[in-house]
Amino acid sequence: MRIIFMGTPDFALPALDAVKSDVVAVVTQPDRPKGRGHKLQPPPVKVFALENDLPVLQPVKVRAPEVIAQIADFKPDLIVVVAFGQILPQALLDVPRHGCINVHASLLPRYRGAAPIEWSIIRGETVTGVTTMLMNAGLDTGDMLLKREVPIGDEMILPELREQLMTAGAELLTETLDKLDTIQPVKQDDSLSTYAPLLKKNTGLIDWLRPAREIHNLVRGLYGSARAGNFKIWRTRLADVDLAPAQIKIVNQKLFVGTGDGSLEVLEIQAPNSRRLNAGDFLRGYKGGDDLWTNA
């Protein structure tokens, strides 16, 4: 089968590796400036494709007619999409004779959208998974093919869950392609759908009036993007210390914080203009009081 693979971040790499022998071209996002020097960096999928001698297309807009024509010139039987980052227009969906298959990192119809892995942790889910589906012009609304569940442990953090879903997604894609002629697609029940929107800067702002469990899930789901004042909170653990919201207490080189319901132990923290530290190392250099967050 002649496959066009569309993907961008490292999340897509196991799936691309699983089907690379059938891939006739890879479509990914343009190189982006990164780092302090703002040098252009290729997306991980491009790097992998070039290492495996696969043709690469990097359209700014995949819906442009000339891009659709360029993809059609490869005469694909199937387009596989894994975390590509652009919505495919109907004209492109109509190109391959077997349609377009997406590997989505949730158990659809729950967590449609751009950040399903993060939101599944933030909202305290205990199970998520991956779904393969036939794409339509909607946002993750196509008919479902196969699903695979992945449990979310109480202390699981974002990179750990991403790693498991990457592997599960590649395996499910292979199974889907093997059974493509026999799978009966299932329509999604829109009444059961939930949405996983793009993460914004204020998504990670910690409100110490919220319950400890909610804050703990936010920290786990963002892993390095949760913020209290100007501090980044990397890891926490539920604790049993009687404190007012945002109040801190230091006991035996351990840092505890009160919330609106319960308390947390901060395990890893990053101060402004500093590196990430475990709480003990951070406290050895901390001179302070209970105004840690407000005077950051």
C-alpha positions as CSV (number, residue, x, y, z in Angstrom):
1,M,0.0,0.0,0.0
2,R,1.3,3.5,-0.9
3,I,1.1,5.6,2.2
4,I,1.6,9.3,2.7
5,F,2.5,9.9,6.4
6,M,1.6,13.2,8.0
7,G,3.0,14.1,11.4
8,T,5.3,16.5,13.2
9,P,6.5,15.9,16.8
10,D,8.3,13.0,18.3
11,F,5.0,11.5,19.3
12,A,4.5,10.5,15.7
13,L,7.9,8.7,15.3
14,P,6.9,5.2,16.5
15,A,3.9,5.2,14.1
16,L,6.1,6.4,11.2
17,D,8.7,3.8,12.0
18,A,6.0,1.1,12.0
19,V,4.8,1.9,8.5
20,K,8.0,3.4,6.9
21,S,8.4,0.5,4.4
22,D,5.1,1.6,2.7
23,V,5.6,5.3,3.0
24,V,6.1,7.1,-0.3
25,A,6.4,10.6,1.2
26,V,6.2,12.4,4.5
27,V,4.3,15.7,5.1
28,T,5.3,17.7,8.2
29,Q,5.3,21.3,9.5
30,P,7.9,23.8,8.4
31,D,11.1,24.3,10.4
32,R,10.6,26.6,13.3
33,P,13.0,29.0,15.2
34,K,13.9,27.6,18.7
35,G,16.2,28.4,21.5
36,R,18.0,31.6,22.5
37,G,19.5,32.0,19.0
38,H,16.1,31.4,17.3
39,K,17.8,29.1,14.8
40,L,15.5,27.2,12.5
41,Q,15.0,23.6,13.8
42,P,13.5,20.8,11.8
43,P,10.6,18.9,13.4
44,P,11.4,15.4,14.6
45,V,9.4,13.7,11.9
46,K,11.5,15.5,9.2
47,V,14.7,14.4,10.8
48,F,13.5,10.8,10.9
49,A,12.3,10.9,7.3
50,L,15.6,12.2,6.0
51,E,17.5,9.6,7.9
52,N,15.4,7.0,6.2
53,D,15.6,8.5,2.7
54,L,11.9,9.4,2.6
55,P,10.8,12.4,0.5
56,V,9.6,15.3,2.7
57,L,7.1,18.0,2.1
58,Q,6.7,21.0,4.5
59,P,3.8,23.1,3.4
60,V,2.9,26.2,5.3
61,K,-0.8,25.5,4.5
62,V,-1.7,21.9,3.6
63,R,-5.0,23.1,2.2
64,A,-3.4,25.1,-0.6
65,P,-4.4,23.7,-4.0
66,E,-0.9,23.3,-5.2
67,V,0.0,21.3,-2.1
68,I,-3.0,19.0,-2.5
69,A,-1.9,18.5,-6.2
70,Q,1.6,17.7,-5.1
71,I,0.4,15.1,-2.6
72,A,-2.0,13.6,-5.2
73,D,1.0,13.2,-7.6
74,F,2.3,10.5,-5.3
75,K,-0.9,8.5,-6.0
76,P,-1.3,7.4,-2.4
77,D,-3.6,4.5,-1.4
78,L,-3.8,5.9,2.1
79,I,-2.9,8.9,4.2
80,V,-1.9,8.3,7.8
81,V,-2.0,11.2,10.2
82,V,-0.4,11.3,13.6
83,A,-0.2,14.7,15.4
84,F,0.3,16.6,12.2
85,G,-0.9,20.0,13.5
86,Q,-3.1,21.2,10.6
87,I,-6.7,20.3,9.7
88,L,-7.0,18.5,6.4
89,P,-9.6,19.9,3.9
90,Q,-12.1,17.7,2.2
91,A,-10.2,18.0,-1.1
92,L,-7.2,16.3,0.5
93,L,-9.2,13.7,2.4
94,D,-10.6,12.6,-1.0
95,V,-7.2,12.0,-2.6
96,P,-6.3,8.5,-1.4
97,R,-8.6,5.6,-2.4
98,H,-8.7,4.2,1.1
99,G,-9.2,7.5,2.7
100,C,-7.2,9.0,5.6
101,I,-6.6,7.3,9.0
102,N,-5.8,9.3,12.1
103,V,-4.2,8.0,15.3
104,H,-5.6,10.1,18.1
105,A,-4.3,10.0,21.7
106,S,-7.6,9.5,23.5
107,L,-10.6,7.2,23.7
108,L,-12.9,9.0,21.3
109,P,-15.3,10.7,21.4
110,R,-13.7,11.9,24.7
111,Y,-10.9,14.5,24.4
112,R,-11.2,15.6,20.9
113,G,-8.8,18.4,20.1
114,A,-5.2,19.4,20.3
115,A,-4.1,18.4,23.8
116,P,-5.8,15.2,24.8
117,I,-2.9,13.7,26.8
118,E,-2.4,16.8,29.0
119,W,-6.1,17.3,29.7
120,S,-6.7,13.6,30.5
121,I,-4.3,14.0,33.4
122,I,-5.3,17.5,34.4
123,R,-9.0,16.4,34.7
124,G,-8.1,13.4,36.8
125,E,-8.8,10.5,34.4
126,T,-7.6,7.1,35.4
127,V,-7.8,5.6,31.9
128,T,-7.1,7.0,28.5
129,G,-5.9,5.4,25.3
130,V,-5.6,5.7,21.5
131,T,-8.1,5.5,18.8
132,T,-7.7,5.0,15.0
133,M,-10.4,6.6,12.9
134,L,-11.4,7.4,9.4
135,M,-11.0,11.2,9.0
136,N,-13.6,13.6,7.9
137,A,-13.6,17.4,7.7
138,G,-14.5,17.8,11.4
139,L,-12.2,18.0,14.4
140,D,-11.6,14.4,15.4
141,T,-15.2,13.4,14.5
142,G,-14.6,10.6,12.0
143,D,-15.9,7.1,12.3
144,M,-13.8,5.0,14.8
145,L,-11.9,1.9,13.8
146,L,-10.0,0.4,16.7
147,K,-9.2,1.5,20.3
148,R,-6.7,0.5,23.0
149,E,-6.9,1.6,26.6
150,V,-3.9,2.8,28.6
151,P,-4.2,3.3,32.4
152,I,-3.2,6.5,34.1
153,G,-1.5,5.9,37.5
154,D,-2.1,8.3,40.4
155,E,1.5,9.7,40.1
156,M,2.0,9.3,36.4
157,I,3.4,12.5,34.8
158,L,3.0,13.8,31.2
159,P,6.2,12.3,29.7
160,E,5.5,8.9,31.1
161,L,1.9,8.8,29.6
162,R,3.1,10.2,26.3
163,E,5.6,7.4,26.0
164,Q,3.0,4.7,26.6
165,L,0.6,6.3,24.2
166,M,3.2,6.6,21.5
167,T,3.9,2.9,21.7
168,A,0.2,2.0,21.9
169,G,-0.5,4.2,18.9
170,A,2.1,2.6,16.7
171,E,0.9,-0.9,17.6
172,L,-2.8,0.1,17.0
173,L,-2.0,1.6,13.7
174,T,-0.3,-1.6,12.5
175,E,-3.2,-3.7,13.7
176,T,-5.6,-1.3,12.0
177,L,-3.8,-1.5,8.6
178,D,-3.6,-5.3,8.9
179,K,-7.4,-5.5,9.5
180,L,-8.5,-2.6,7.3
181,D,-10.6,-4.7,5.0
182,T,-12.6,-6.3,7.8
183,I,-13.0,-3.5,10.4
184,Q,-16.5,-2.1,10.7
185,P,-16.2,1.6,11.4
186,V,-18.3,2.9,14.3
187,K,-19.8,6.4,14.3
188,Q,-19.0,8.6,17.3
189,D,-21.7,9.5,19.8
190,D,-21.5,13.3,19.9
191,S,-23.4,13.4,23.2
192,L,-20.4,11.7,24.9
193,S,-17.8,14.0,23.4
194,T,-15.4,16.2,25.4
195,Y,-12.9,18.7,24.2
196,A,-9.2,19.1,24.8
197,P,-8.3,22.6,23.7
198,L,-4.9,24.0,23.0
199,L,-2.9,24.8,26.2
200,K,-2.6,28.5,26.9
201,K,-0.1,30.3,29.1
202,N,-2.6,30.9,31.9
203,T,-3.6,27.2,31.9
204,G,-0.6,26.5,34.2
205,L,-1.3,29.2,36.7
206,I,-1.8,27.5,40.1
207,D,-4.7,28.7,42.2
208,W,-3.9,27.6,45.8
209,L,-7.6,27.9,46.6
210,R,-8.3,24.9,44.5
211,P,-8.2,21.4,46.1
212,A,-4.8,19.7,46.5
213,R,-5.9,16.9,44.1
214,E,-6.7,19.3,41.3
215,I,-3.4,21.2,41.7
216,H,-1.5,17.9,41.8
217,N,-3.2,16.8,38.6
218,L,-2.4,20.1,36.9
219,V,1.3,19.8,37.8
220,R,1.4,16.2,36.5
221,G,-0.4,17.1,33.3
222,L,1.7,20.1,32.4
223,Y,5.1,18.8,33.9
224,G,7.1,22.0,34.0
225,S,4.5,24.5,32.8
226,A,2.6,24.8,36.1
227,R,3.5,28.1,37.8
228,A,3.1,29.6,41.2
229,G,4.2,33.2,41.1
230,N,7.3,33.1,39.0
231,F,8.2,29.6,40.1
232,K,7.7,26.5,38.0
233,I,6.4,23.5,39.9
234,W,7.6,20.3,38.3
235,R,6.4,17.6,40.7
236,T,4.2,17.4,43.8
237,R,2.7,14.8,46.1
238,L,-0.4,14.8,48.2
239,A,0.3,15.5,51.8
240,D,-1.5,15.7,55.2
241,V,-0.3,19.0,56.7
242,D,-2.7,21.5,58.2
243,L,-2.0,24.8,56.3
244,A,-4.0,27.7,54.9
245,P,-4.1,28.1,51.1
246,A,-0.7,29.1,49.7
247,Q,0.9,28.9,53.1
248,I,4.2,27.1,53.2
249,K,5.8,25.0,55.8
250,I,9.3,23.6,55.8
251,V,9.9,20.4,57.8
252,N,13.2,18.5,57.6
253,Q,14.1,20.0,54.2
254,K,10.6,19.2,52.8
255,L,8.4,22.0,51.4
256,F,4.7,21.8,52.1
257,V,2.0,24.1,50.7
258,G,-1.6,24.5,51.8
259,T,-4.5,24.5,49.3
260,G,-8.3,25.0,49.4
261,D,-8.7,21.4,50.5
262,G,-5.7,19.5,51.8
263,S,-2.0,20.2,51.2
264,L,0.8,19.3,48.8
265,E,4.5,18.5,49.2
266,V,6.5,20.2,46.4
267,L,9.1,17.7,45.2
268,E,10.7,19.6,42.4
269,I,10.8,23.3,41.8
270,Q,12.4,25.9,39.5
271,A,13.1,29.4,40.7
272,P,13.2,32.4,38.3
273,N,16.5,32.4,36.3
274,S,17.5,29.2,37.9
275,R,17.5,25.5,37.1
276,R,15.1,22.8,38.2
277,L,15.9,21.5,41.7
278,N,14.6,18.9,44.1
279,A,13.0,20.6,47.1
280,G,15.9,19.8,49.4
281,D,18.5,21.5,47.2
282,F,16.1,24.4,46.6
283,L,15.6,25.0,50.4
284,R,19.2,25.0,51.1
285,G,19.5,28.2,49.2
286,Y,16.1,29.6,50.3
287,K,16.1,32.5,52.8
288,G,12.7,32.6,53.6
289,G,9.2,33.0,55.1
290,D,5.8,32.1,53.9
291,D,5.7,34.7,51.1
292,L,7.5,32.5,48.6
293,W,4.9,32.8,45.9
294,T,3.9,36.4,46.2
295,N,7.5,37.7,46.3
296,A,8.9,35.6,43.5
